[in-house]
């Protein structure tokens, strides 16, 4: 999931400081294993998006490598989500939790995309079910 890889990248930069892309990929693969796809095809586009969103800055080191570092906005954003990320990283069942997060992400996308096609009755039922689910998971 694209959003999840971005969170892990920000978390890595938060913990380790400025890094070049390959070091980020190696760190993610070492720390997360197969929990998320952390190859160049997902990490580099995520880094570009994070830079465009103002969450990381990009500079070049003496070897010509791009070095990524958190901005103040990126630091603030990662601090607000630190407990979620640490629970994912430390959880023995993190792949299961990642699957649940992916499912919720897809539900949100589908709701936004289809909201105007639902009848008022369907919307009411969806909202009611979401409140039931929230009560169930909020313990």
Contact map, one row per residue, 1 for C-alpha under 8 A:
1111100000000000000000000000000000010000000000000000000000000000000000000000000000000000000000000000010000000000000000000000000000000000000
1111110000000000000000000000000000000000010001000000000000000000000000000000000000000000000000000000000000000000000000000000000000000000000
1111111000000000000000000000000000000000000000000000000000000000000000000000000000000000000000000000000000000000000000000000000000000000000
1111111100000000000000000000000000010000000000000000000000000000000000000000000000000000000000000000000000000000000000000000000000000000000
1111111110000000000000000000000000011100011001000000000000000000000000000000000000000000000000000000000000000000000000000000000000000000000
0111111111000000000000000000000000000000001001100100000000000000000000000000000000000000000000000000000000000000000000000000000000000000000
0011111111100000000000000000000000000000000000000000000000000000000000000000010000001000000000000000000000000000000000000000000000000000000
0001111111110000000000000001000000000000000000000000000000000000000000000000000000001000000000000000000000000000000000000000000000000000000
0000111111111000000000010001000000000000001000100000000000000000000000000000000000000000000000000000000000000000000000000000000000000000000
0000011111111100000000000000000000000000000000000000000000000000000001000110010000000000000000000000000000000000000000000000000000000000000
0000001111111110000000000000000000000000000000000000000000000000000000000000010001001000000000000000000000000000000000000000000000000000000
0000000111111111100000010011000000000000000000000000000000000000000000000000000000000000000000000000000000000000000000000000000000000000000
0000000011111111111000000000000000000000000000000000000000000000000111000000000000000000000000000000000000000000000000000000000000000000000
0000000001111111100000000000000000000000000000000000000000000000000001000010010000000000000000000000000000000000000000000000000000000000000
0000000000111111100000000000000000000000000000000000000000000000000000000000000000000000000000000000000000000000000000000000000000000000000
0000000000011111111000000000000000000000000000000000000000000000000000000000000000000000000000000000000000000000000000000000000000000000000
0000000000011111111000000000000000000000000000000000000000000000000011000000000000000000000000000000000000000000000000000000000000000000000
0000000000001001111100000000000000000000000000000000000000000000001111000000000000000000000000000000000000000000000000000000000000000000000
0000000000001001111110110000000000000000000000000000000000000000001110000000000000000000000000000000000000000000000000000000000000000000000
0000000000000000011111110000000000000000000000000000000000000000111100000000000000000000000000000000000000000000000000000000000000000000000
0000000000000000001111111000000000000000001100000000000000000000011100000000000000000000000000000000000000000000000000000000000000000000000
0000000000000000000111111100000000000001000000000000000000000000000000000000000000000000000000000000000000000000000000000000000000000000000
0000000000000000001111111110000000000000000000000000000000000000000000000000000000000000000000000000000000000000000000000000000000000000000
0000000010010000001111111111000000000000000000000000000000000000000000000000000000000000000000000000000000000000000000000000000000000000000
0000000000000000000011111111100000000111001000000000000000000000000000000000000000000000000000000000000000000000000000000000000000000000000
0000000000000000000001111111110000000000000000000000000000000000000000000000000000000000000000000000000000000000000000000000000000000000000
0000000000010000000000111111111000000000000000000000000000000000000000000000000000000000000000000000000000000000000000000000000000000000000
0000000110010000000000011111111110000100000000000000000000000000000000000000000000000000000000000000000000000000000000000000000000000000000
0000000000000000000000001111111111000100000000000000000000000000000000000000000000000000000000000000000000000000000000000000000000000000000
0000000000000000000000000111111110000000000000000000000000000000000000000000000000000000000000000000000000000000000000000000000000000000000
0000000000000000000000000011111110000000000000000000000000000000000000000000000000000000100000000000000000000000000000000000000000000000000
0000000000000000000000000001111111110000000000000000000000000000000000000000000000000000100000000000000000000000000000000000000000000000000
0000000000000000000000000001111111110000000000000000000000000000000000000000000000000000000000000000000000000000000000000000000000000000000
0000000000000000000000000000100111111000000000000000000000000000000000000000000000000000000000100000000000000000000000000000000000000000000
0000000000000000000000000000000111111000000000000000000000000000000000000000000000000000000001100100000000000000000000000000000000000000000
1001100000000000000000000000000111111100000000000000000000000000000000000000000000000000000000000000000000000000000000000000000000000000000
0000100000000000000000000000000001111110010000000000000000000000000000000000000000000000000000000000000000000000000000000000000000000000000
0000100000000000000000001001100000011111111000000000000000000000000000000000000000000000000000000000000000000000000000000000000000000000000
0000000000000000000000001000000000001111111000000000000000000000000000000000000000000000000000000000000000000000000000000000000000000000000
0000000000000000000001001000000000000111111100000000000000000000000000000000000000000000000000000000000000000000000000000000000000000000000
0000000000000000000000000000000000000111111110000000000000000000000000000000000000000000000000000000000000000000000000000000000000000000000
0100100000000000000000000000000000001111111111000000000000000000000000000000000000000000000000000000000000000000000000000000000000000000000
0000110010000000000010001000000000000111111111100000000000000000000000000000000000000000000000000000000000000000000000000000000000000000000
0000000000000000000010000000000000000001111111110000000000000000000000000000000000000000000000000000000000000000000000000000000000000000000
0000000000000000000000000000000000000000111111111000000000000000000000000000000000000000000000000000000000000000000000000000000000000000000
0100110000000000000000000000000000000000011111111100000000000000000000000000000000000000000000000000000000000000000000000000000000000000000
0000010010000000000000000000000000000000001111111110000100000000000000000000000000000000000000000000000000000000000000000000000000000000000
0000000000000000000000000000000000000000000111111111000000000000000000000000000000000000000000000000000000000000000000000000000000000000000
0000000000000000000000000000000000000000000011111111100000000000000000000000000000000000000000000000000000000000000000000000000000000000000
0000010000000000000000000000000000000000000001111111111100000000000000000000000000000000000000000000000000000000000000000000000000000000000
0000000000000000000000000000000000000000000000111111111111000000000000000000000000000000000000000000000000000000000000000000000000000000000
0000000000000000000000000000000000000000000000011111111000000000000000000000000000000000000000000000000000000000000000000000000000000000000
0000000000000000000000000000000000000000000000001111111100000000000000000000000000000000000000000000000000000000000000000000000000000000000
0000000000000000000000000000000000000000000000000111111110000000000000101100000000000000000000000000000000000000000000000000000000000000000
0000000000000000000000000000000000000000000000000111111110000000000001111110000000000000000000000000000000000000000000000000000000000000000
0000000000000000000000000000000000000000000000100110111111000000000111100100000000000000000000000000000000000000000000000000000000000000000
0000000000000000000000000000000000000000000000000010011111100000000111100000000000000000000000000000000000000000000000000000000000000000000
0000000000000000000000000000000000000000000000000010000111110000011110000000000000000000000000000000000000000000000000000000000000000000000
0000000000000000000000000000000000000000000000000000000011111000011100000000000000000000000000000000000000000000000000000000000000000000000
0000000000000000000000000000000000000000000000000000000001111111111000000000000000000000000000000000000000000000000000000000000000000000000
0000000000000000000000000000000000000000000000000000000000111111111000000000000000000000000000000000000000000000000000000000000000000000000
0000000000000000000000000000000000000000000000000000000000011111100000000000000000000000000000000000000000000000000000000000000000000000000
0000000000000000000000000000000000000000000000000000000000011111100000000000000000000000000000000000000000000000000000000000000000000000000
0000000000000000000000000000000000000000000000000000000000011111110000000000000000000000000000000000000000000000000000000000000000000000000
0000000000000000000100000000000000000000000000000000000000011111111000000000000000000000000000000000000000000000000000000000000000000000000
0000000000000000000110000000000000000000000000000000000001111001111100000000000000000000000000000000000000000000000000000000000000000000000
0000000000000000011110000000000000000000000000000000000001111000111110000000000000000000000000000000000000000000000000000000000000000000000
0000000000001000011110000000000000000000000000000000000111100000011111000000000000000000000000000000000000000000000000000000000000000000000
0000000000001000111000000000000000000000000000000000000111000000001111100000000000000000000000000000000000000000000000000000000000000000000
0000000001001100110000000000000000000000000000000000001110000000000111111110000000000000000000000000000000000000000000000000000000000000000
0000000000000000000000000000000000000000000000000000011110000000000011111110000000000000000000000000000000000000000000000000000000000000000
0000000000000000000000000000000000000000000000000000001000000000000001111111000000000000000000000000000000000000000000000000000000000000000
0000000000000000000000000000000000000000000000000000011000000000000001111111100000000000000000000000000000000000000000000000000000000000000
0000000001000000000000000000000000000000000000000000011100000000000001111111110000000000000000000000000000000000000000000000000000000000000
0000000001000100000000000000000000000000000000000000001000000000000001111111111000000000000000000000000000000000000000000000000000000000000
0000000000000000000000000000000000000000000000000000000000000000000000011111111100000000000000000000000000000000000000000000000000000000000
0000000000000000000000000000000000000000000000000000000000000000000000001111111110000000000000000000000000000000000000000000000000000000000
0000001001100100000000000000000000000000000000000000000000000000000000000111111111000000000000000000000000000000000000000000000000000000000
0000000000000000000000000000000000000000000000000000000000000000000000000011111111000000000000000000000000000000000000000000000000000000000
0000000000000000000000000000000000000000000000000000000000000000000000000001111111100000000000000000000000000000000000000000000000000000000
0000000000000000000000000000000000000000000000000000000000000000000000000000111111111000000000000000000000000000000000000000000000000000000
0000000000100000000000000000000000000000000000000000000000000000000000000000011111111100000000000000000000000000000000000000000000000000000
0000000000000000000000000000000000000000000000000000000000000000000000000000000111111110000000000000000000000000000000000000000000000000000
0000000000000000000000000000000000000000000000000000000000000000000000000000000011111111000000000000000000000000000000000000000000000000000
0000001100100000000000000000000000000000000000000000000000000000000000000000000011111111100000000000000000000000000000000000000000000000000
0000000000000000000000000000000000000000000000000000000000000000000000000000000001111111110000000000000000000000000000000000000000000000000
0000000000000000000000000000000000000000000000000000000000000000000000000000000000111111111001000000000000000000000000000000000000000000000
0000000000000000000000000000000000000000000000000000000000000000000000000000000000011111111001001100000000000000000000000000000000000000000
0000000000000000000000000000001100000000000000000000000000000000000000000000000000001111111001000000000000000000000000000000000000000000000
0000000000000000000000000000000000000000000000000000000000000000000000000000000000000111111101000000000000000000000000000000000000000000000
0000000000000000000000000000000000000000000000000000000000000000000000000000000000000011111111000000000000000000000000000000000000000000000
0000000000000000000000000000000000000000000000000000000000000000000000000000000000000000011111000000000000000000000000000000000000000000000
0000000000000000000000000000000000000000000000000000000000000000000000000000000000000000001111111000000000000000000000000000000000000000000
0000000000000000000000000000000000100000000000000000000000000000000000000000000000000011111111111100000000000000000000000000000000000000000
0000000000000000000000000000000001100000000000000000000000000000000000000000000000000000000011111110000000000000000000000000000000000000000
0000000000000000000000000000000000000000000000000000000000000000000000000000000000000000000011111111000000000000000000000000000000000000000
0000000000000000000000000000000000000000000000000000000000000000000000000000000000000001000011111111100000000000000000000000000000000000000
0000000000000000000000000000000000100000000000000000000000000000000000000000000000000001000001111111110000000000000000000000000000000000000
0000000000000000000000000000000000000000000000000000000000000000000000000000000000000000000000111111111000000000000000000000000000000000000
0000000000000000000000000000000000000000000000000000000000000000000000000000000000000000000000011111111100000000000000000000000000000000000
0000000000000000000000000000000000000000000000000000000000000000000000000000000000000000000000001111111110000000000000000000000000000000000
1000000000000000000000000000000000000000000000000000000000000000000000000000000000000000000000000111111111000000000000000000000000000000000
0000000000000000000000000000000000000000000000000000000000000000000000000000000000000000000000000011111111100000000000000000000000000000000
0000000000000000000000000000000000000000000000000000000000000000000000000000000000000000000000000001111111110000000000000000000000000000000
0000000000000000000000000000000000000000000000000000000000000000000000000000000000000000000000000000111111111000000000000000000000000000000
0000000000000000000000000000000000000000000000000000000000000000000000000000000000000000000000000000011111111100000000000000000000000000000
0000000000000000000000000000000000000000000000000000000000000000000000000000000000000000000000000000001111111110000000000000000000000000000
0000000000000000000000000000000000000000000000000000000000000000000000000000000000000000000000000000000111111111000000000000000000000000000
0000000000000000000000000000000000000000000000000000000000000000000000000000000000000000000000000000000011111111100000000000000000000000000
0000000000000000000000000000000000000000000000000000000000000000000000000000000000000000000000000000000001111111110000000000000000000000000
0000000000000000000000000000000000000000000000000000000000000000000000000000000000000000000000000000000000111111111000000000000000000000000
0000000000000000000000000000000000000000000000000000000000000000000000000000000000000000000000000000000000011111111000000000000000000000000
0000000000000000000000000000000000000000000000000000000000000000000000000000000000000000000000000000000000001111111100000000000000000000000
0000000000000000000000000000000000000000000000000000000000000000000000000000000000000000000000000000000000000111111111000000000000000000000
0000000000000000000000000000000000000000000000000000000000000000000000000000000000000000000000000000000000000011111111000010000000000000000
0000000000000000000000000000000000000000000000000000000000000000000000000000000000000000000000000000000000000000111111100000000000000000000
0000000000000000000000000000000000000000000000000000000000000000000000000000000000000000000000000000000000000000011111100000000000000000000
0000000000000000000000000000000000000000000000000000000000000000000000000000000000000000000000000000000000000000011111111110000000000000000
0000000000000000000000000000000000000000000000000000000000000000000000000000000000000000000000000000000000000000000111111110000000000000000
0000000000000000000000000000000000000000000000000000000000000000000000000000000000000000000000000000000000000000000001111111000000000000000
0000000000000000000000000000000000000000000000000000000000000000000000000000000000000000000000000000000000000000000001111111100000000000000
0000000000000000000000000000000000000000000000000000000000000000000000000000000000000000000000000000000000000000000001111111110000000000000
0000000000000000000000000000000000000000000000000000000000000000000000000000000000000000000000000000000000000000001001111111111000000000000
0000000000000000000000000000000000000000000000000000000000000000000000000000000000000000000000000000000000000000000000011111111100000000000
0000000000000000000000000000000000000000000000000000000000000000000000000000000000000000000000000000000000000000000000001111111110000000000
0000000000000000000000000000000000000000000000000000000000000000000000000000000000000000000000000000000000000000000000000111111111000000000
0000000000000000000000000000000000000000000000000000000000000000000000000000000000000000000000000000000000000000000000000011111111100000000
0000000000000000000000000000000000000000000000000000000000000000000000000000000000000000000000000000000000000000000000000001111111110000000
0000000000000000000000000000000000000000000000000000000000000000000000000000000000000000000000000000000000000000000000000000111111111000000
0000000000000000000000000000000000000000000000000000000000000000000000000000000000000000000000000000000000000000000000000000011111111100000
0000000000000000000000000000000000000000000000000000000000000000000000000000000000000000000000000000000000000000000000000000001111111110000
0000000000000000000000000000000000000000000000000000000000000000000000000000000000000000000000000000000000000000000000000000000111111111000
0000000000000000000000000000000000000000000000000000000000000000000000000000000000000000000000000000000000000000000000000000000011111111100
0000000000000000000000000000000000000000000000000000000000000000000000000000000000000000000000000000000000000000000000000000000001111111110
0000000000000000000000000000000000000000000000000000000000000000000000000000000000000000000000000000000000000000000000000000000000111111111
0000000000000000000000000000000000000000000000000000000000000000000000000000000000000000000000000000000000000000000000000000000000011111111
0000000000000000000000000000000000000000000000000000000000000000000000000000000000000000000000000000000000000000000000000000000000001111111
0000000000000000000000000000000000000000000000000000000000000000000000000000000000000000000000000000000000000000000000000000000000000111111
0000000000000000000000000000000000000000000000000000000000000000000000000000000000000000000000000000000000000000000000000000000000000011111
